[in-house]
Amino acid sequence: MDRRRFLGKTIVIAGSLGAFSYTLAQILNINDAINKSGRQRMLSQRLAKAYLQLGQTIDAERSRKILDASLSLFERQLAELRTFAPTNENKLVLAEMEKTWLSYKQVLAGKTPNQQDARNIMVINEELLAMAQTATVQLEKYSGSASGQLVNISGRQRMLSQRMAKFYQALQWDVAPADAIGKLEQARKEFTSGMQILNSSSGNTTRIRDELLLAQQQWMFFDGALRQSGDQRNHQQYAVNVATTSERILEVMDGVTGLYQQLG
């Protein structure tokens, strides 16, 4: 099976770079809006992950490309979502998100990654994530459809993959908040629960079932990388393993979310 066919015209994955290139510049319908809003959740975490990796020279070339591409994509999608916003409540959340985004972007792109700014990033990314979550739930509620709910759940799996990797890299760099291990474990539980919900959906097509199976296989690799421990001499390689496996599962779940979007 061609793993990239399901991305259709909406996304082109540059697998060797781990960067997303989106060819459509407007929101087509409510499921597309839920997908893009949900992707903002993921990007809030992916940006922090890439910054932390750069600061530790973990897969540095790819991490730089991920950071730059994610900065551009978040900004572009935010503008699209503000144009589409179907309710006053959604408009207000997105306006507040833009203010937080400006602060986040300034720290991410302001200077060479360092531990002081990394600790600030670990705070701001949580604020941005909360806003993106609120905006996405608003859009799901507005859609009132089962497919909209599946787009939200599947899209959230993307965020959780990046969230787990973010906490792992923060712990490696000694910039993690005190509750980082607990939050990583919570994200792991939520990801597992999300996969169970998606696998049990009666609306799954054969193609979706195939891609969910692939996602489950990628999850085994990613979860294994997150659980690595032992000789500190392997510290850098462990971190690279987390970086690469988190990108692979993100790629698959982004495709699955696109398939659920098409059900609408």
SULQUI-V332036 format. One record per run of one state. SS is the DSSP state (alpha for helix, beta for strand, coil for the rest). FROM is the first residue (numbers start at 0). LEN is the number of residues. If there is no record, write none. Layout:
ss->SS from->FROM len->LEN
ss->SS from->FROM len->LEN
This chain:
ss->coil from->0 len->4
ss->alpha from->4 len->3
ss->coil from->7 len->3
ss->beta from->10 len->4
ss->coil from->14 len->4
ss->beta from->18 len->4
ss->coil from->22 len->7
ss->alpha from->29 len->26
ss->coil from->55 len->4
ss->alpha from->59 len->25
ss->coil from->84 len->3
ss->alpha from->87 len->23
ss->coil from->110 len->4
ss->alpha from->114 len->29
ss->coil from->143 len->2
ss->alpha from->145 len->28
ss->coil from->173 len->6
ss->alpha from->179 len->20
ss->coil from->199 len->6
ss->alpha from->205 len->21
ss->coil from->226 len->5
ss->alpha from->231 len->32
ss->coil from->263 len->1
